[in-house]
Structure formats: structure tokens, C-alpha cells
Amino acid sequence: MQDALNIPSVTGVDLEYKIAGPGGRSYAYVVDWHIRILLTLAWYVLGSLIYSGGIAWVGSDDVGFQGFLFVVILPTVVIYFLYHPILEIAMQGRTPGKRIAGIRIVTQAGDLPGVGAILIRNVLRIVDSLPFVYAVGLAATMFTKQSVRIGDMAAGTLLVYEIQTDEGSIAQLQGDAIASLGLDQTELVRELLDRWPELAPETRSELGRKLLVRLGRSAAGGEEEIFSDLQSLLTGES
């Protein structure tokens, strides 16, 4: 079983993300499951109070079926089934449970997954949850090389522990940069800037130009402009 995802770096130092195994994944899921259930029940109670003035059930004599369906039942179902995809998109590969567990979804290249990949892995929760309590998904994480479930295989994703720095996780440091560049590219920029004073002027300028070109940015200008352009990437400035 593979313990880490290694991403080649243009600086010569590969990035390494520790892969989350069945334990970390299960912990995050249990936390998310409790949050999802609480949100679902909270809306059902609130929706019932708004619609009928008390806790009501479908089929009650004093409750209109169509109104109750749209005001109470439908939002409850949406909260329960769309909890993961909506939050994973909004929180850039995380959910509250994943954040507490210190893990997030990334692609095989270490980038944040796109909307399509997140939707694919969530649609296939249906398969992973068979026959009960995620038996298929849990078994898959135990026996696959990167501890992935069926949904991850189809979407090309996996779960990794977030890289930590002295100030916190990379995601907390450069959320906007990660959203536009991806996890590995953001770390490459940060790593090069951290090592900038240690490198020879010719070396750091050449590495900076290569990295800017790789990220689709202009690499014109001298050393100071290159350094400034790299800094602007981390601050989310264009």
C-alpha cells in the first residue's frame, strides 16, 4: 500500500503528501455524518414549524401533501444527499469532517479537484455504500494502493493529509492561491520564495522564470520583477 503521494518539483525537492488511510477517512466521514443528520433533522423540524405550526408528517390529515413536500421534504432530502458535493466544492476539497481530520481531496497531480471530479466521486457513493454502512467503499480503501474507494478511482482523486507549516496548513495560508493554482503549484511558489536568499541570483532567476512560464504567467523582467510576480501569486493578485 502506498503511504505518500510524491509530486516532482522544479526546485529539485519533491513534495510529499501523506495519503489518508481507512482510519482518517472513516473519522472524517463519521463527523460529517453526524453534522449531516443534525442539519437534516433541524430543517425538518424548522420546516414543519413554518409550514404547519408543529411537527408534522406526510399523510397527516391537516397537512397538504404538495406544500409539505416542497417546503419540508424536498429541502430535507437535498441537505442529506448534497451535503458532501456542495461543501466539497465550496470548501475546496474539504468538508467540516475532513477539515477536523486534517485531510482533503486532491487529484493524482496534487491539485484541487474540479467540479466534475467531485460530482463523479459523490454519485458513486451509491456503489461505495453497498450493501450497508459503506462496506464496499471501506473494503476498497483497505485493499487499494492509495486507499481509495470506487468513487475516487472513477474521479481520479484521493485523500491526503494537508501539508503543515509553522503558521498552519497551506490551505489556510493561501486559500485564494490554491483555488487558482492548485496545492502543488502553490507549494512550489512558496518553496522557491522561501529558498530565494539561499540560491545564486542566476539560479533563482532561471527557476522563477520557468515556474512563471509553467503557470502561464509572463516571465519578462529582471530578478526583482520575477520575485514580485511570484509573491503576487500567493497573495491572489493578478
N, C-alpha and C positions, 0 to 999 in steps of 0.2 A: 504494500500500500504506500502511495506517495504521500510524504508528510508536508511538502512545501511546493509552492509554485514559484519557479525562478524566471525572472524577466531580464533578458540581456540589456545592459546599459551602455550608452555611448561613452560614458565616462570610464568604462572598464570594470566597474563594480556592479555585479548583478544585483537586482532587487529580489528579495525573497519574502514571499507571503506564506505564513503558516496556514495550511488547509484545515478548516474546521471539520472535525470528525463527527460521528453519530452523537457523541455526548454534547458537544457545543450546539449542534443543530437542534437536538431534542430539547435542550434547555431553553433556547430561543423560542421554539415552537410552543412549549408549554406556557411560557409567559404570554406570548401572543394569543394563545387560545383563551386564556382567562380574560385578557383585555377584550377580545372579540366578543366573548359571551356576555361580559358586563355591558358593553356598548349595545349589543343586540337587545338584551333584556331592558336596558334603560330606555331605548327608543320605544320598545313595545309598550312599556308602562306609560311613558310620556305621551305617545301617540294615542293610546286608549283613553287617557285622561282628556286629551284635547278633543278627540272625536266624540266620545260618549259620556265623558264626565266620570268615568270609573274604569276599572279593569274589566275588559270585555273579551269575548271570544267569538270567532267566526261561527255563525249559526245561531247566535243568541237572538231571541225574538225581537228585542228592542234595538238591534244593531243592523243597519243597512249593509248588505254584503259588499256592493261595489265601492261605496265610500270607505268602508273599513279596510277593504283590500288595498286601495290606493294610498290611504293615509297611514295605515298601520302595518299591514302585512308586507307590502312591496318594499318600503324602506328598510324593514327589518331583514328581509332576505338580501337586499343589496348590501347592507352593512356586514352581514355574516359572510357572504361569498366574495365580496370585492374588497374586503379588509386588506388582504395581502397585496394584490396588484396595485391598488390605489396608493397605499403607503410606500410600497417599494419604488414606485415611480416618483412620488413626491419627496421621499427621503433619500433618493439616490442610492438605491440598492439595499435599503435597510427598512426595518420596522421597529417599533418600540422594543420588542423582544430581542431582535438582532442587535440593537444598539446596547441593550443591557448586557447581552452576552459578548459584546465586543467584536461582532462579525458582520460581514456584509457580502452582497452578491457581486461578483466580478466576472468578466469574460476570461477565456483562456489566455488572452493577452494582458490581463490585469486591468483592463479598462472597466468603466461603469457600463452595465448592460443597457441596451436600448429598450424602448417601449415594447417592441415586438418580442424580444427575448423574454422579458418579464411576463408578458401575456402568455407566451407558449409554456413556460415553466409552471404557471399558475393553472392554466387549463388542464395540464396533465397531473395536477393534484388529484384529479378523479381517479387516475390509474394508481398513483402512489398510495392513495388512501385505502385501496382494496387489500384484503376483503374487509378489514376493520382496523381501526387505530393506526393507520399508516404502516401496515405490515409490509407491503411491497416496497414502499419508499425507505423504510428503516433497514430492511434486508439489503437493498441496493447500496445504501451508504456504508454498510458493513463489508461488502464484498467487491465494490468497485475501486479502481486505483486511486481516484481522487475523492472518495467518499461522497459521491453524487447520487442523487435519486433520478428516476426516469425523466422527470421534467427538466432537470439540469442537463442530462445527456442530449435531449432534443433541442434545448435552447443554447447549448454551448457555454453554460455557466457553471460556477462552483462557489462555495462559500469559503471565505478566508478571514483570518483574524486581522483586524486593522493594524497597520504599522503605527507604532507609538514613538513619539519623540519626547523630549523633556517638557515641552509645552502641552502635549496632548496628542490626539490622533491627527494624522494628515487631513482627514476629512474635516475635523474641527478647525484646523489651521487655514486651509484653503478650499473652502466649500465651493466657491464660485469657480476657482481654477479647475478643480476636479470635475465639475459639471461640464466644462468646455474641453478640457484636455484629457481627462481620464486619470485614474490613480497612478499608473506607472509613469506617464509623461509628467505629471505634476511633481512626482518624487525625483525624476531626472533633473528637472529645472532646479528644484530646491537643493539637491545634492551638489550640482555644479556650482551654484551660488555659495554654498557652504564651503566648498573647496577652492573657491576663486583665489583667495590670498595665497594659498599654498602652491598654485600652479604657475608655471612660467607664462609671461604675457603672451607669447606666440601660441602656446598650447591652449590656454583658456580662451583666447580669441577664436581659434580654429574650432574648438569644441562648441563654443557658443554659437558660431555661425552654423555649424552642422545641425545643432539642436533646433535653432530657429527655422532653418530650411525644412527640417523634418516635421516641424509643427505648422508648416505653411505660412511662416512669417517672413518678412523681409529681413535679410541679413546684411544690409548695407550699413556703412558707417564704421567708426573705429571701436576700440575696446570699450570706451565709456558708454557709447550708444548701445552696444551689444549687451552690456551688463544691465543697463536701464531697461532695455526691451525684455530681458529675462525676468527682471523684477516685476515689470508690469503684468506679465503673465500670471504671476502668483497673486497679485492684488486684484485680478479680474479686469484690469484696464485694457482697453484696446490699443 
